[in-house]
């Protein structure tokens, strides 16, 4: 019998730029010509059916006009498409078009697109580079930054995936002007979440300037985009693989993701997260981590943004409680919640542990009160 030790030590630099601005399509082409992805000349533009005519096709045409080979791969819009089946469909379509390892993926769209395309990029040909061109406030606040890519299954949300960092992220604020108001409002939930976990001053800014943000005032939108990136970067930089600190980004998501699924995606992601944030502040107040004034301030800001703060009547509470157990923070069958320690801070319960085990009955009590 023999044994071999395979020594594989890696030093990997996954650093990348996040560019915030207006009308960044030309910048994307300039960056590619400048060597952003080396000598690659073939691009798979992945987008959804809503974004395709607005920005997917223009990016595709810009690539063709710049002398690159490119194809457009479109899937039906919506969270219901973020599945293994859609991923396989895109991969098969890319293979049929002759794509191999000498390509780059350009994800054009919101969070579903960037999650799905980033996952495809991580496994296609055992890994090809990808670029995120974010077209929603929600993607700018959350999905396009941080490298978490995944699909959903009937049994769990975002548990099938990989960490995969893009070559660059473009946050084109001009694209927000074509979003329905409901999409703008939905994106504000993740923005408010970021303020709740890390920046009381930003929370107060949102409270003072919500009207301008909803009106897509240029200065306000740039400030929101930059603050979102800064806060998420400061967390991800310290914990890329979600071994501890990065769990704080799940504030409001234990209940929020469960509601999103149980509603059969009638609720937008941000709408569900908003309700989850209300559940979280109520729980944090019950556990004496958050004052009544701070609890009411968070709920009031969500309402000011136009977000829901109550569980819709059509959602069965007991089904919702059971769905909580599909949350990725569950350990040994125990529900765990990230909880605020005042506005702008999250409680670290033990060194490196930012989620507290919560008994099902307490979770049920909070849900029943909503």
DAKA-V601560 format. One line per field, one symbol per residue. phi: phi as a letter, one per 20 degrees, with the letter a starting at -180 (. if undefined). psi: psi as a letter, one per 40 degrees, with the letter a starting at -180 (. if undefined). burial: # if it has 24 or more other C-alpha atoms within 12 Angstrom, else .. Layout:
BEGIN
phi: ???
psi: ???
burial: ???
END
This chain:
BEGIN
phi: .ccceeecdccddefbedddrdlefffgfffffengdmefcccdedbdfefgffcffgfgfffffeneebcdcdcffogfeecfffgfffffffffenfceeccededqefffffffffgffdfmmpcfbcddedcfffffcfedpnecacdcgeadmedrbebeffacddefgfffeefgffffgffffffggffebbfffgfffffdgffffemgffffffffffgffffgfefgebfeleagffffegneffgfffgffflmfefgffffgffffgffffffgemecffffgffffffgfffnefccfgffefffffgffgfeffefclmdfccfcfcnenbcfefcgmddcdfcfgfffffffffe
psi: hihhhhhghhhhhfiiihhhahgedddddddddefdfbehehhhhhiidddddddddddddddddeeihiihhhihiideegidddddddddddddeehaefiihhhhaadddddddddddddhffhiiihhgheidddddcdehdehiiiiideihfehaihhhidihhggddddeeiidddddddedddddddddegdddddddddedddddefhddddddddddddddddddddegdefecdeddeeheedddddddddeffdhiddddddddddddddddddefdhidddddddddddddeeiieihidehhddddddddeeieehhfehihhhiigiheiihhdihehehhhhiddddddddde.
burial: ...............##########.###.##...##..#############..#########....########.########.##..##.##....##########################..##########################...######################.#..###################.##..##.##..##.#...##############.##...#.#.####################...###################.#.##...##.###############...#.#..###########....#############......#####....##.##..#
END
